[in-house]
Amino acid sequence: MLKEIKYLVFIVIISIFIFFTGRYYFSDENIKNSYRSYKNIDEKVKIYSKKLPLLKNDTENIIEYVKQTDQKKKKKFNFWKLLEND
């Protein structure tokens, strides 16, 4: 009997918590505040992007290309021939 009452109290407390959490989450005030915060973030990003300094490009002509020659003989491997040797 005591165990059943304890479970009933737990279920009631959890139900009340879920009810009030959902009520707050879906309230008009919370929805308005969330949209306002999204709008503020967009404005802050625009303002911050205007304040960013432009850096000088110093990456020109830093890559040196090396011409590869075919002087080295490459050993050709044939998979089927390797199996036949066994």
C-alpha positions in Angstrom: 0.0 0.0 0.0 2.8 2.4 0.9 4.7 1.5 -2.2 1.7 2.3 -4.4 1.2 5.7 -2.8 4.9 6.4 -3.3 4.6 5.6 -7.0 1.5 7.7 -7.3 3.3 10.7 -5.8 6.2 10.2 -8.2 3.9 10.1 -11.2 2.0 13.2 -10.0 5.2 15.2 -9.4 6.6 14.2 -12.8 3.3 15.0 -14.5 3.2 18.4 -12.9 6.8 19.1 -13.9 6.1 18.1 -17.6 2.9 20.2 -17.6 4.6 23.4 -16.3 7.6 22.9 -18.5 5.4 22.5 -21.6 3.2 25.4 -20.6 6.3 27.8 -20.3 7.9 26.5 -23.5 4.8 27.0 -25.6 3.8 30.3 -24.0 3.5 33.4 -26.2 6.1 35.3 -24.0 8.7 32.6 -24.5 8.1 32.4 -28.3 8.4 36.2 -28.6 11.6 36.2 -26.6 13.1 33.5 -28.7 12.3 35.3 -32.0 13.8 38.5 -30.5 17.0 36.7 -29.6 17.3 35.3 -33.1 16.9 38.8 -34.5 19.4 40.2 -32.1 21.9 37.5 -33.1 21.6 38.3 -36.8 22.1 42.0 -36.0 25.1 41.3 -33.9 26.7 39.2 -36.6 26.2 42.0 -39.2 27.7 44.6 -36.9 30.7 42.3 -36.0 31.3 41.4 -39.7 31.6 45.1 -40.5 34.2 45.6 -37.8 36.4 42.7 -39.0 39.8 43.8 -40.3 40.9 42.8 -43.7 44.2 41.0 -43.8 46.8 41.4 -46.6 47.1 38.5 -48.9 50.6 37.1 -48.6 50.1 33.7 -50.2 51.1 34.6 -53.8 53.9 32.6 -55.4 54.6 30.4 -52.4 54.1 27.1 -54.1 57.0 25.8 -56.2 56.1 23.2 -58.7 58.6 20.4 -59.3 58.6 18.8 -62.7 58.4 15.1 -62.3 60.4 13.0 -64.7 59.8 9.4 -65.8 63.4 8.4 -65.4 62.7 6.2 -62.5 61.6 2.8 -63.5 58.4 1.8 -61.7 58.0 -1.9 -60.9 54.8 -3.2 -62.4 52.8 -5.5 -60.2 50.4 -8.0 -61.5 48.1 -9.4 -58.9 47.2 -12.6 -60.8 50.9 -13.4 -61.4 51.6 -13.1 -57.7 48.9 -15.7 -57.0 50.2 -18.1 -59.6 53.7 -18.1 -58.1 52.4 -19.8 -54.9 
